[in-house]
């Protein structure tokens, strides 16, 4: 009888050793992919919960008059605002040398009374330099010309009213008071309203008296009123 030779397979031990080396590498690669996927999912979830990084130019709050906005220590609100165009020569009737804080007929004064309240258990610093006036869509803010109080510290469970006066060109625009608790914090925008852009008329409101008789102010431009 003719004998048929069988094909002898390679040694089983060699195959098993190759497989033994390949399987841990495959398992390690799969485990790494799973770990990276879990890390990515965790980072995505963290961003969804925390939200995007704060933009220092984007307002944290935008409110109107008599609507308090929250701060880290309490609240801040504009209680009153008015716009007074500069007086004409007829309105002055030759008394310009006796009128304090006078602006020209092509200018206007914007006044805002702000209430700052500290509800925290620690003190809170305040300053007129925390406020800026925004006129329409202009990017350049206007700093206070005068303020009823200077920089100070507010005690816990206390509040203070501060009058701020700004001087700008005579214009028909929307005015907004911008407040920053710190130079890098998100601003609070407080809408003051719209000006009619008209100068004062004769026999109308006395020019330069919008701040009240006997009111003391701190000049923040280095010029005396």
C-alpha positions as CSV (number, residue, x, y, z in Angstrom):
1,X,0.0,0.0,0.0
2,X,1.2,3.4,-1.0
3,X,1.9,5.6,2.1
4,X,0.6,9.2,2.0
5,X,2.8,11.5,3.8
6,X,1.0,14.0,6.0
7,X,1.9,17.7,6.3
8,X,3.3,18.3,9.7
9,X,2.0,21.5,11.2
10,X,4.5,23.9,12.8
11,X,5.2,23.3,16.4
12,X,2.2,24.2,18.4
13,X,4.4,25.8,21.1
14,X,5.9,28.3,18.7
15,X,2.4,29.4,17.6
16,X,1.2,29.7,21.1
17,X,4.2,31.8,22.1
18,X,3.5,34.3,19.2
19,X,-0.1,34.5,20.1
20,X,0.8,35.0,23.8
21,X,2.9,38.0,22.8
22,X,0.3,39.5,20.4
23,X,-2.7,39.3,22.8
24,X,-1.3,41.5,25.6
25,X,-0.3,44.2,23.0
26,X,-3.8,44.2,21.5
27,X,-5.4,44.3,24.9
28,X,-3.2,47.2,26.1
29,X,-4.0,49.2,22.9
30,X,-7.7,48.7,23.4
31,X,-7.4,49.7,27.1
32,X,-5.6,52.9,26.1
33,X,-8.3,53.8,23.6
34,X,-11.0,53.3,26.3
35,X,-9.0,55.4,28.8
36,X,-8.6,58.2,26.3
37,X,-12.3,58.1,25.4
38,X,-13.2,58.3,29.1
39,X,-10.9,61.3,29.6
40,X,-12.3,63.1,26.6
41,X,-15.9,62.5,27.8
42,X,-14.9,63.8,31.3
43,X,-13.4,67.0,29.8
44,X,-16.5,67.5,27.6
45,X,-18.8,67.1,30.6
46,X,-16.7,69.6,32.7
47,X,-16.9,72.2,29.9
48,X,-20.6,71.7,29.7
49,X,-21.0,72.2,33.4
50,X,-18.6,75.1,33.8
51,X,-19.4,76.8,30.5
52,X,-17.0,78.8,28.4
53,X,-14.2,81.0,29.9
54,X,-15.6,84.4,31.0
55,X,-15.1,87.2,28.5
56,X,-13.9,90.4,30.4
57,X,-15.7,92.5,27.8
58,X,-19.0,90.7,28.0
59,X,-21.4,92.0,30.7
60,X,-22.2,89.7,33.6
61,X,-25.4,91.6,34.0
62,X,-27.4,94.2,32.1
63,X,-30.1,96.1,34.0
64,X,-32.0,99.3,33.9
65,X,-32.6,102.1,36.4
66,X,-33.8,100.9,39.9
67,X,-32.9,97.3,39.1
68,X,-30.2,96.0,41.4
69,X,-27.4,93.8,39.9
70,X,-25.6,91.3,42.1
71,X,-21.9,91.8,42.9
72,X,-19.6,89.5,44.9
73,X,-20.4,91.3,48.1
74,X,-23.9,92.6,47.6
75,X,-25.7,94.7,45.0
76,X,-25.4,97.8,42.9
77,X,-28.1,99.9,41.3
78,X,-28.7,103.2,39.5
79,X,-31.4,105.0,41.4
80,X,-31.5,108.2,39.3
81,X,-30.1,109.6,36.1
82,X,-30.5,112.7,34.1
83,X,-29.0,114.5,31.1
84,X,-28.5,118.3,30.9
85,X,-27.2,120.0,27.8
86,X,-24.9,122.9,28.2
87,X,-26.5,126.3,28.5
88,X,-26.7,128.8,25.7
89,X,-25.6,132.4,26.0
90,X,-29.2,133.4,26.5
91,X,-29.6,130.9,29.3
92,X,-26.5,132.2,31.0
93,X,-27.5,135.9,30.8
94,X,-23.9,136.9,31.4
95,X,-23.4,134.9,34.6
96,X,-21.1,132.3,33.4
97,X,-18.3,133.4,35.7
98,X,-20.4,132.6,38.8
99,X,-21.7,129.2,37.6
100,X,-19.8,126.1,38.9
101,X,-19.2,123.0,36.8
102,X,-20.3,124.8,33.7
103,X,-20.2,123.0,30.3
104,X,-20.4,124.7,27.0
105,X,-23.5,124.7,24.7
106,X,-21.9,121.9,22.6
107,X,-21.5,119.7,25.7
108,X,-23.8,118.0,28.2
109,X,-23.6,116.6,31.7
110,X,-24.8,113.1,32.5
111,X,-25.5,112.5,36.2
112,X,-26.2,109.1,37.8
113,X,-26.9,108.3,41.4
114,X,-25.7,104.8,42.3
115,X,-26.5,102.8,45.4
116,X,-23.9,100.3,46.6
117,X,-24.9,97.8,49.2
118,X,-22.7,95.3,51.1
119,X,-24.5,92.2,52.2
120,X,-21.3,90.3,52.9
121,X,-19.7,89.6,56.3
122,X,-16.5,91.4,55.2
123,X,-15.7,94.9,54.0
124,X,-16.0,95.9,50.4
125,X,-13.9,98.6,48.6
126,X,-15.6,101.1,46.3
127,X,-14.2,103.9,44.1
128,X,-15.5,106.3,41.4
129,X,-12.9,104.8,39.1
130,X,-14.9,101.6,38.9
131,X,-17.5,103.4,36.8
132,X,-17.4,104.5,33.1
133,X,-19.9,106.1,30.8
134,X,-20.7,104.5,27.5
135,X,-22.2,106.7,24.8
136,X,-24.1,104.9,22.1
137,X,-21.9,102.4,20.3
138,X,-18.6,104.2,20.9
139,X,-15.9,101.9,22.3
140,X,-14.1,104.7,24.1
141,X,-15.5,105.0,27.7
142,X,-15.8,108.3,29.6
143,X,-14.4,108.5,33.2
144,X,-16.3,110.5,35.9
145,X,-15.6,114.2,36.0
146,X,-16.8,114.5,39.6
147,X,-18.2,112.2,42.3
148,X,-19.9,113.0,45.6
149,X,-17.6,110.6,47.5
150,X,-14.1,109.4,46.8
151,X,-12.7,105.9,47.2
152,X,-13.6,104.2,50.5
153,X,-14.5,100.9,52.3
154,X,-18.0,99.8,52.9
155,X,-18.6,98.0,56.1
156,X,-20.7,94.7,56.3
157,X,-24.5,95.2,56.1
158,X,-24.0,98.8,55.0
159,X,-24.8,100.9,51.9
160,X,-23.8,104.2,50.3
161,X,-25.2,106.5,47.7
162,X,-22.8,108.1,45.2
163,X,-23.5,110.7,42.6
164,X,-21.4,110.5,39.5
165,X,-21.1,113.3,36.9
166,X,-19.8,112.8,33.3
167,X,-19.2,115.4,30.6
168,X,-19.6,114.5,26.9
169,X,-20.5,116.1,23.7
170,X,-24.1,117.2,23.0
171,X,-25.6,114.2,21.3
172,X,-28.7,112.1,20.9
173,X,-27.6,108.7,22.1
174,X,-28.3,105.9,24.5
175,X,-26.2,106.1,27.7
176,X,-25.0,103.2,29.7
177,X,-23.1,103.2,33.0
178,X,-20.5,100.4,33.2
179,X,-19.3,99.1,36.5
180,X,-16.3,96.8,37.1
181,X,-15.7,95.4,40.6
182,X,-12.1,94.7,39.7
183,X,-10.2,95.7,36.6
184,X,-10.4,92.1,35.3
185,X,-13.9,91.2,36.4
186,X,-16.9,91.1,34.0
187,X,-18.7,94.4,33.8
188,X,-22.2,95.3,34.9
189,X,-24.1,97.5,32.4
190,X,-26.8,99.8,33.8
191,X,-28.9,101.5,31.1
192,X,-29.4,105.2,31.8
193,X,-31.7,106.1,29.0
194,X,-31.7,108.3,25.9
195,X,-30.8,111.9,25.6
196,X,-32.7,114.4,23.4
197,X,-29.4,116.2,22.7
198,X,-30.8,119.7,23.4
199,X,-29.1,122.6,25.1
200,X,-30.6,124.3,28.1
201,X,-33.0,127.2,27.4
202,X,-33.2,130.5,29.1
203,X,-35.4,130.7,32.2
204,X,-35.1,127.0,32.5
205,X,-33.2,124.9,35.0
206,X,-30.2,126.8,36.3
207,X,-27.0,125.6,34.7
208,X,-24.5,123.9,36.9
209,X,-27.1,123.2,39.6
210,X,-28.0,119.7,38.8
211,X,-26.0,118.3,41.7
212,X,-27.7,120.2,44.5
213,X,-26.7,123.2,46.6
214,X,-23.9,122.6,49.0
215,X,-22.9,119.2,47.4
216,X,-19.2,118.4,47.7
217,X,-17.5,116.7,44.9
218,X,-14.1,115.0,44.2
219,X,-12.6,115.9,40.9
220,X,-11.0,112.9,39.2
221,X,-9.5,114.7,36.2
222,X,-7.0,116.9,38.1
223,X,-9.1,120.0,37.3
224,X,-11.2,122.0,39.7
225,X,-14.8,122.6,38.7
